[in-house]
Amino acid sequence: MAYPSSDNERSTSSSLTETSGQVLFQRHRPKTKFQYASSLEQLGLARLSSTESREAAVAMGIEEVGDQETPVCIGFTVTKEGRGDLRLEGAADTALIVPCARCACSVGVPIEGPFNLLLTAKPLRVVGRTVVGIVRGRKDQELEDLEEAEAMAGALDDEAYDLDLDDKKYFPPEAAEIDLSEYIRQTILLKVPIRVLCKEDCKGLCIDCGADWNKQSCSCAQKKKLNNTGAPKTNWGSDLAQLRDRLRKES
């Protein structure tokens, strides 16, 4: 369970590894800046952790939390909004393993995941219907729809449109703490790059034997015989020729 460290002390790695790794924000702590030390393993992202990711995270300057875990540094500032809301602005920094797009080896990729989370004192409202026009000949229904739309619009706060619904969480005033673990986990996952190369001149794998051309060569290209069109000769051509000859003999 990752609690924020104080200004003069940090949570030790032993206290983190003995608990569940939750990121818990406590409302009444007399601070505006918070920093949490966690790991990919404690956030449920062990599949994205390896030696490569640990080394990349340490190279970023993130403090280690365990010998076999990839550290995650979570920091944010808290500002008060109107009507008892709290805005958390910060980032979750770590490193992940991503397979190389050419040779499939594991690559440690630094991740910086900025976030802007609004903790609302009122339950979130999801507008399920939008009035887009008028139904001719049904004035009563038209009036009812317009009144409903106006009521919904009045219930929405002015700042409701500056953040996506995923960047809001209901934090009732009577609650002392809130678990941010899932939000941090999703913030990190959204930063996973689609395509990564272990190096710019990665040679990739042989499509025939699977040899890693960065480490060794193979003779597959030399074994291929080219036909008249310049394309590699394949085995299915000879199989079709044998089938043709057999059909001719039977006919």
C-alpha positions as CSV (number, residue, x, y, z in Angstrom):
1,M,0.0,0.0,0.0
2,A,1.8,3.1,-1.2
3,Y,1.3,6.1,1.0
4,P,2.9,9.4,0.1
5,S,6.3,10.0,1.7
6,S,6.8,13.1,3.9
7,D,9.1,15.9,2.8
8,N,11.9,14.6,5.0
9,E,11.5,10.8,4.6
10,R,10.5,8.2,2.1
11,S,8.6,5.0,2.4
12,T,11.1,2.1,2.5
13,S,11.0,-0.7,-0.1
14,S,10.2,-3.3,2.6
15,S,7.0,-1.4,3.7
16,L,5.9,-1.3,0.0
17,T,6.6,-5.0,-0.8
18,E,4.8,-6.2,2.3
19,T,1.5,-4.6,1.2
20,S,-0.8,-4.5,-1.8
21,G,0.8,-1.6,-3.6
22,Q,-2.4,0.6,-3.5
23,V,-1.9,4.3,-4.2
24,L,-4.1,5.9,-1.5
25,F,-4.7,9.7,-1.4
26,Q,-5.6,11.0,2.1
27,R,-7.7,14.1,2.1
28,H,-6.7,15.7,5.4
29,R,-2.9,15.5,5.1
30,P,-1.5,19.1,5.5
31,K,0.3,19.1,2.1
32,T,-0.3,20.3,-1.4
33,K,2.5,18.2,-3.0
34,F,2.5,14.4,-2.9
35,Q,5.0,11.8,-4.0
36,Y,4.5,8.0,-4.0
37,A,7.0,5.2,-4.5
38,S,5.5,2.1,-6.0
39,S,6.3,-0.5,-8.7
40,L,4.8,-2.1,-11.8
41,E,4.4,-5.3,-9.8
42,Q,2.5,-3.7,-7.1
43,L,0.2,-1.9,-9.6
44,G,-0.6,-5.2,-11.3
45,L,1.6,-4.6,-14.3
46,A,4.2,-7.3,-13.7
47,R,3.9,-8.5,-17.3
48,L,5.5,-5.3,-18.4
49,S,8.4,-5.6,-16.0
50,S,11.8,-7.1,-16.6
51,T,15.5,-6.5,-16.1
52,E,15.4,-4.1,-19.1
53,S,12.6,-2.0,-17.6
54,R,14.3,-1.9,-14.2
55,E,17.5,-0.6,-15.7
56,A,15.7,2.0,-17.8
57,A,13.7,3.2,-14.8
58,V,16.9,3.6,-12.7
59,A,18.6,5.4,-15.5
60,M,15.7,7.9,-15.4
61,G,16.6,8.6,-11.8
62,I,13.7,6.8,-10.2
63,E,14.5,5.4,-6.8
64,E,14.4,1.6,-6.6
65,V,11.8,0.0,-4.4
66,G,12.9,-3.7,-4.7
67,D,15.6,-5.8,-6.2
68,Q,13.4,-7.5,-8.6
69,E,10.8,-4.8,-9.3
70,T,10.5,-1.9,-11.8
71,P,10.0,1.3,-9.7
72,V,7.3,3.8,-10.4
73,C,7.4,7.4,-9.2
74,I,4.1,9.1,-8.8
75,G,4.0,12.8,-8.0
76,F,1.2,15.4,-8.1
77,T,0.0,18.7,-6.6
78,V,-3.4,19.2,-5.2
79,T,-5.5,22.4,-5.6
80,K,-9.0,23.1,-4.4
81,E,-11.7,23.8,-6.8
82,G,-15.2,25.2,-6.3
83,R,-17.8,23.2,-4.4
84,G,-15.3,21.1,-2.5
85,D,-13.6,19.5,-5.6
86,L,-9.9,18.7,-5.7
87,R,-7.7,18.7,-8.8
88,L,-4.7,16.5,-8.9
89,E,-2.1,17.4,-11.5
90,G,1.1,15.3,-11.9
91,A,2.7,12.4,-13.6
92,A,3.5,8.7,-13.2
93,D,7.1,8.0,-14.4
94,T,8.5,4.5,-14.9
95,A,9.8,2.2,-17.7
96,L,8.1,-0.7,-19.5
97,I,9.3,-3.6,-21.6
98,V,8.0,-3.5,-25.2
99,P,9.0,-6.0,-27.9
100,C,11.1,-4.7,-30.7
101,A,9.0,-4.4,-33.9
102,R,11.7,-6.2,-35.9
103,C,13.5,-8.8,-33.8
104,A,11.0,-9.1,-30.9
105,C,13.6,-8.7,-28.2
106,S,12.5,-6.9,-25.0
107,V,13.3,-3.2,-24.9
108,G,13.1,-1.0,-21.8
109,V,11.2,2.1,-22.7
110,P,11.0,5.2,-20.4
111,I,7.4,6.3,-19.8
112,E,6.3,9.7,-18.6
113,G,2.5,9.7,-17.9
114,P,1.2,13.1,-17.1
115,F,-2.4,13.2,-15.7
116,N,-5.0,15.7,-14.6
117,L,-7.6,14.2,-12.3
118,L,-10.6,15.9,-10.8
119,L,-12.0,14.5,-7.5
120,T,-15.6,15.6,-7.4
121,A,-17.6,16.1,-4.2
122,K,-20.8,15.3,-6.1
123,P,-21.6,12.0,-7.9
124,L,-20.7,12.1,-11.6
125,R,-23.6,12.5,-13.9
126,V,-23.7,10.7,-17.2
127,V,-26.0,12.3,-19.8
128,G,-27.6,9.5,-21.6
129,R,-29.6,11.4,-24.2
130,T,-29.1,14.7,-26.2
131,V,-32.0,16.7,-27.7
132,V,-31.0,17.4,-31.3
133,G,-34.3,18.5,-32.9
134,I,-38.0,18.9,-32.7
135,V,-40.6,16.3,-33.3
136,R,-43.3,17.9,-35.4
137,G,-46.9,17.5,-34.1
138,R,-45.8,16.5,-30.6
139,K,-45.6,19.8,-28.7
140,D,-46.1,18.1,-25.3
141,Q,-43.2,15.7,-25.9
142,E,-41.1,18.6,-27.3
143,L,-41.6,20.6,-24.2
144,E,-40.8,17.7,-22.0
145,D,-37.6,17.0,-23.8
146,L,-36.5,20.6,-23.6
147,E,-37.2,20.8,-19.9
148,E,-35.2,17.6,-19.4
149,A,-32.3,19.0,-21.4
150,E,-32.3,22.3,-19.5
151,A,-32.3,20.4,-16.2
152,M,-29.3,18.3,-17.2
153,A,-27.4,21.3,-18.5
154,G,-28.0,23.1,-15.2
155,A,-26.8,20.1,-13.2
156,L,-23.5,20.0,-15.0
157,D,-20.8,22.2,-13.5
158,D,-19.0,24.8,-15.6
159,E,-15.8,22.8,-15.5
160,A,-17.5,19.6,-16.7
161,Y,-16.3,19.9,-20.2
162,D,-12.6,20.5,-19.6
163,L,-11.9,16.9,-18.7
164,D,-13.0,13.5,-20.0
165,L,-15.2,11.4,-17.8
166,D,-12.2,9.0,-17.3
167,D,-10.3,11.8,-15.6
168,K,-12.9,12.3,-12.9
169,K,-13.5,10.3,-9.8
170,Y,-16.2,10.7,-7.2
171,F,-14.7,11.5,-3.8
172,P,-17.5,12.2,-1.3
173,P,-16.7,14.8,1.4
174,E,-17.1,12.2,4.2
175,A,-14.5,9.9,2.8
176,A,-11.0,10.2,4.3
177,E,-9.1,8.5,1.5
178,I,-9.4,7.3,-2.1
179,D,-7.6,4.6,-4.0
180,L,-5.9,5.9,-7.1
181,S,-4.3,2.6,-8.1
182,E,-6.5,1.8,-11.1
183,Y,-6.3,5.4,-12.4
184,I,-2.5,5.3,-12.3
185,R,-2.4,1.9,-13.9
186,Q,-4.5,3.1,-16.8
187,T,-2.4,6.2,-17.1
188,I,0.7,4.1,-17.6
189,L,-1.0,1.7,-20.0
190,L,-2.1,4.6,-22.2
191,K,1.5,5.5,-22.7
192,V,2.7,2.2,-24.1
193,P,4.2,2.9,-27.5
194,I,2.8,1.1,-30.5
195,R,6.1,0.6,-32.3
196,V,9.6,0.3,-30.7
197,L,13.0,-0.6,-32.2
198,C,15.8,-2.0,-30.1
199,K,18.1,0.1,-32.3
200,E,17.7,2.1,-35.4
201,D,19.6,-0.4,-37.6
202,C,17.9,-3.5,-36.2
203,K,18.2,-6.2,-38.9
204,G,15.2,-8.2,-37.7
205,L,14.6,-12.0,-38.0
206,C,14.8,-14.4,-40.9
207,I,11.3,-15.2,-42.0
208,D,12.3,-18.8,-42.8
209,C,14.4,-20.0,-39.9
210,G,13.8,-17.3,-37.3
211,A,17.5,-16.5,-36.9
212,D,18.2,-13.1,-35.2
213,W,20.3,-11.3,-37.9
214,N,21.6,-9.0,-35.2
215,K,23.4,-11.9,-33.6
216,Q,24.0,-14.4,-36.4
217,S,23.7,-14.9,-40.1
218,C,21.8,-17.7,-41.9
219,S,22.1,-19.3,-45.3
220,C,18.3,-19.3,-46.1
221,A,18.7,-16.7,-48.8
222,Q,21.5,-18.6,-50.6
223,K,19.4,-21.8,-50.6
224,K,16.5,-20.2,-52.4
225,K,16.6,-20.7,-56.2
226,L,15.0,-18.0,-58.3
227,N,12.6,-18.8,-61.2
228,N,12.4,-16.9,-64.5
229,T,10.3,-14.1,-62.9
230,G,13.0,-13.5,-60.3
231,A,10.7,-14.7,-57.4
232,P,11.8,-17.5,-55.1
233,K,10.7,-20.9,-56.2
234,T,8.4,-22.6,-53.8
235,N,7.5,-26.2,-53.1
236,W,3.9,-25.9,-54.1
237,G,4.9,-25.5,-57.8
238,S,6.4,-29.0,-57.9
239,D,3.5,-30.5,-56.0
240,L,1.1,-29.1,-58.6
241,A,3.3,-30.5,-61.4
242,Q,3.1,-34.0,-59.9
243,L,-0.6,-33.7,-59.5
244,R,-0.9,-32.6,-63.2
245,D,1.2,-35.6,-64.4
246,R,-0.9,-38.0,-62.3
247,L,-4.1,-36.7,-63.7
248,R,-2.8,-37.0,-67.3
249,K,-1.9,-40.6,-66.7
250,E,-5.3,-41.4,-65.3
251,S,-7.2,-39.8,-68.1
